[in-house]
Amino acid sequence: MLNLSSLSEDKNKSARQVLDLERETLQLRRELQDTRNKKEEADQKLLHLSNMLRRHETSDPSEDGKTSVDSLSTITTSSSVAAPPRVILSGPVTDL
């Protein structure tokens, strides 16, 4: 037969594990959001630079400049269009 104190210890251990997992989940959510924000900033900078380069190339055409503008445009378009939908997770998360 199981001891009552043994059950209590198991419950406490399980509760502690749940709290630790919730804490880790919260930290990972924050890191994911920071990473998404940094990616968004980088995409915006890339788009801005691409637009500047296009303006510069149209005002001063060069022989191999068109290739670089086209390849940059492809990179910018693919990173802007292929962004995955953002998912916001919610649940019981304790304060750290």
C-alpha positions in Angstrom: 0.0 0.0 0.0 1.3 3.4 -0.9 2.3 5.8 1.9 0.4 9.1 2.1 3.6 11.1 2.4 4.9 9.4 -0.7 1.8 10.5 -2.6 2.2 14.0 -1.3 5.9 14.0 -2.4 4.9 12.8 -5.9 2.3 15.5 -6.2 4.8 18.2 -5.1 7.4 16.8 -7.6 4.8 16.8 -10.4 3.6 20.3 -9.6 7.2 21.5 -9.6 7.8 19.9 -13.0 4.7 21.6 -14.4 5.9 25.0 -13.1 9.3 24.4 -14.6 7.8 23.5 -17.9 5.5 26.5 -17.9 8.5 28.8 -17.1 10.5 27.3 -19.9 7.5 27.6 -22.3 7.2 31.3 -21.4 10.9 31.9 -22.0 10.7 30.1 -25.4 7.7 32.2 -26.4 9.6 35.3 -25.6 12.6 34.2 -27.6 10.4 33.2 -30.5 8.7 36.6 -30.4 12.1 38.4 -30.3 13.3 36.3 -33.2 10.2 37.1 -35.2 10.6 40.8 -34.5 14.3 40.7 -35.6 13.4 38.9 -38.8 10.7 41.5 -39.5 13.2 44.3 -39.0 15.7 42.6 -41.3 13.1 42.1 -43.9 12.1 45.7 -43.8 15.7 46.8 -44.1 16.2 44.5 -47.0 13.1 45.8 -48.7 14.2 49.4 -48.1 17.7 48.7 -49.5 16.2 46.9 -52.5 14.0 49.9 -53.2 17.0 52.3 -52.9 19.0 50.1 -55.2 16.3 50.0 -57.8 16.0 53.8 -57.7 19.7 54.1 -58.1 19.8 51.7 -61.0 17.0 53.4 -62.9 18.7 56.7 -62.6 22.2 55.3 -63.4 21.9 52.1 -65.4 25.0 49.9 -65.5 25.8 46.6 -67.2 25.7 44.1 -64.3 23.6 46.2 -61.9 20.3 44.8 -63.3 21.3 41.3 -62.3 21.9 42.3 -58.7 18.6 44.2 -58.5 16.7 41.2 -59.9 18.3 38.8 -57.5 17.8 41.1 -54.5 14.2 41.5 -55.6 13.7 37.8 -55.6 15.1 37.5 -52.1 13.0 40.4 -50.8 9.8 39.0 -52.4 10.3 35.5 -51.1 11.0 36.6 -47.6 8.1 38.9 -47.6 5.6 36.5 -49.1 6.7 33.3 -47.4 6.3 34.6 -43.9 4.4 32.0 -41.9 1.3 33.1 -40.1 1.9 34.1 -36.5 0.5 32.0 -33.8 0.0 33.3 -30.3 -0.1 30.6 -27.7 -1.9 31.1 -24.5 -2.3 29.0 -21.4 -1.6 28.9 -17.7 1.8 30.5 -17.3 3.1 31.5 -13.9 5.0 34.6 -13.1 8.8 34.2 -13.1 
